[in-house]
Amino acid sequence: MKGVARNPNLVESEAVMTAKSQTKSKSAKASKTGAELRDFYERMSLVRAFELRASEMYARAKIGGYCHLNLGEEATVVGLTAALEDRDYLYTTYRDHGYAIMRGIEPSAVMAELFGKSTGAVGGWGGSMHMFDMSKRMLGGYGIVGGQIPPATGAALAISYRSEAGPKSEAVMCLLGDATTNIGAFHESLNLAGLWNLPIVYVIVNNRLGMGTTVEGASAEPDLYKRGSSYRIDGNRVDGDDPIAVRDAAQSALKKAREERRPVLLELMSYRLKGHSVVDPARYRSKEDTDEAKRNDPVPAFREKLIADGVLTEKDAVMIDDNADRIVTEAVEFANDSPDPAVSELFDKVYASPVANASTRLPAEPAVMLS
């Protein structure tokens, strides 16, 4: 039997269709990647604009108390929060403004909280160090160094009790600073997490300075990602100035936490552009160290990379930065126009449940009311 002759036009048509399909697939993938990168820069730009304005507002005495900024850590903030699912729980340090915004709390509510206004994220009770929103599963904002680690570990324990491991499981991410790795709560919590197989990712944001002391000057083991080895917890060091690397490492760690119920320790290397808080002049830093931090500033570096790669144009970048400034300006106006908490509410929420004989005495009022 003779074979059936193939139509050459049909063969060509199939090849063309395949090539077009592959080109379309690659184009869609490139488009998606470009959109993601643009989104990452928009987020980083917003965090930068917000923190710069917060510093300005503190200098104008609109913000009181302590105030710690994410300046220089924008790539870390954006990469970590991009890896989280809505169902996950996030516990942060007192350097929490950027995380609160990226977790979905409106910039206006975060700024109002800094101003101590009733429209703030927690009604003006918390201030800079205590951003909280249960609906966003943003569980603080802790003013005490390492105070977030035990409750975060407890949340992971609760998840392990109430649900099965798997890709749809909840997980916990707990942030901490480099110096926190030297306190007891860190080691006690990691020991339990390793022992009980808890779904938690501990993230050390290593900006190389524990307040004013270098990591090398305070830690016998300065490679902090190795600290989990005593508890058989995998540890990885990641470039904290690369939001994509941060996102990917965090996603991988969260996957292990969800599906294998094993904790992970990440160490993200970044630089702090300013002092420990807005009132810290950082005189303990050498000029060389300060210059290195500026050279590694992740926001302009990421901006330049995206422009060089053709993801953004100069005009695009300017528009993104201008939009971030507009959002922050509106947040400041909102906070400035918001009412202060009422004096009558001063003692509300002191305790979760009523406590007998709790004091509600205001300053200058007598300790004992005489009839």
Protein Blocks (a to p, Z undefined) as FASTA:
>chain_A
ZZddddfklmmmmmmmmmmmmmmmmmmmmmmmmmmmmmmmmmmmmmmmmmmmmmmmmmno
pagcjdddfehilmmmmmmmmmpcfkbccdddfblmlmmmmnopafklmmmmmnopakbm
noomnommlgccfklopggjifbghklmmmmmmmmmmmmmmpccdjkbccddddddfklm
mpmklmmmmmmmmmnopabddddddehiahjacfklmpmblclmlmmmmnopacddddfk
bmklmmmmmmmmmmmmmmnopacddddddddfbdfblmlgolmbcfklmmmmmmmomklm
mmmmmmmnomacfklmmmmmmmmmmmmmmmmmmmmmpccddfklmmgokbmbdcehiafb
dehiafbdcZZ
